[in-house]
Amino acid sequence: MRIPKIKNYTNGGDTKDISIAGQSLEIYFKEKYASLQLLGGDILVGIFFVSGSILNFFQSVSLYGNILYLLGSISLTIRPLLKITKRIWIYKQNPN
């Protein structure tokens, strides 16, 4: 088994894209941080909610289902906050 090779692609000095090459396939991620956000954030939230739904069918583990619902809700709240803070710059103005 060959270890996958990871290549970073730069766009004007900033690393934006990444590709992972295996034996016969190469996966190219455009805007790697946006891709990681989708993979890590959105899919994880879906897993929390689906797992919580399944666990709530059984009375003995419904507490764990409620905890997963809470984690999913917190994740849905944190995502837009991170997007907002990513787009905000605070700086001191020079008095004229």
Salt bridges, closest charged atoms under 4 A:
ASP14 OD2 - LYS16 NZ 3.52
ASP42 OD1 - ARG79 NH1 2.88
